[in-house]
């Protein structure tokens, strides 16, 4: 049996329109004909759920990691949108990392991997 492919992530929300608009504004993905937000090979579907709270109780359980070409520009854009920073953008061993919360309290991490790191994994 071959390994399955992660094709999409469902984010359940008590206010899916607000959450979806935040991702559209914050990260500027394309939206496909079915309402999925396309982030490279993985898409996110934000769906209304009546079995979730307005804010997540354990935001550190799942982090959505978005790899970006310009972390500093992305961080400025997120700050301009009023994003709440959990961890400000900082240089780490393998690149630039920063974490914000989306309107539902989920952790959203932006990552710009260094050229050295990328060369080492090829």
N, C-alpha and C positions, 0 to 999 in steps of 0.2 A: 504494500500500500504506500502511495506517495504521501508526502507531507502536505497538509492543507495549506491554502494561501489565505492570509488575512486580507479580505477584500473591502471590508467596511467596519465601521464602529458606530453603534447606536448610542447617542447621548439622550437619555430620557430627561425631560424637563417639565416642570409645572407651567412654564411660560415659554414654549418652544419658539414662538415668533421673535421674542426679545433675544433669546439666546442665539438663534440663527442669525439675526441681524448683527449681533455683536461679532460673531465669527466672520461674517461677510465684511464688516467694516474694519475689523482688527487685522485680519490676515489675507483678505482679498482673494479667496479661492474662487474658482468657477463653480457654478451650480449646474448640475446636469438636469435633464428633462424630468427626472423623478424626484428632484428636490435634494439629492445628495450633494454635499460640498466636496469637491475634488481636491485632494491634496496629494498630488503625484499618483502613485499606484493605490493608495488607500483613500477611501471616501468616508465622510461622516454624515450620518443621517440624524438630524435632531427631531425628536418626536415627542409629542405631548403624552405624559403619563400621569395617571392619578395615584400611582403607588410610590411616588417620590416626593420628598420635601422640596420646598422652594430653594434651599441651599443644602449642599451635600454635608453630611456629618463627618466624613473622613476624606478630606480632599487629597491627602497624600497617598491614598490607596492606588489610584491610577493617575499618571501624569501623561498628558498628551505632549509629546516632544515634536516640535516643528523645527526642521533644519532650514536655516535661512542663509542667504548669500551675504547679507549685511545686517548683523545683529544690532549694531549701533543705530542704524536707521529704523529698524523694526522696533527697537526699544523706544526711540523718540516718538514714533507713531503711536505706540501703545500708551505712552505717557500722555500724549496729546488727547487721546480718547478717554483719559481718566482711569486707566487700568490701575488696579491695586497690586503693588509689587510685593511678593512674598520674599523673593531674593532678587536684589538689583542685579543688573547685568555685570558680570565679573569675569575676569580672565581666570581660567582654570588650566590644569595641565594640558588638556586636549582641545581647548578653544574657549570661546565666549559662551556663557550660560546665564540665563535669567529666567525667573518664574513669576508669572502674574496669575490672578484668578479671573475666571470668566464670571458673568453675572450670577451663575448658579453656585459659585465657589469652587469649581473644578480647577485644578492646577494646570496651567498651560505654560510649557517651558519652550523658550526659544534657544536654539543652539546654532552656533557657527563654528564648525570644526576647523581646526588649524590645518594648514597645508602639510605640516609635518605629520600630524595624526593621519590624515587621509593617505599620505604616501606610505605610511607604515602598515596600513591594512590592505594594500593592494597586492 
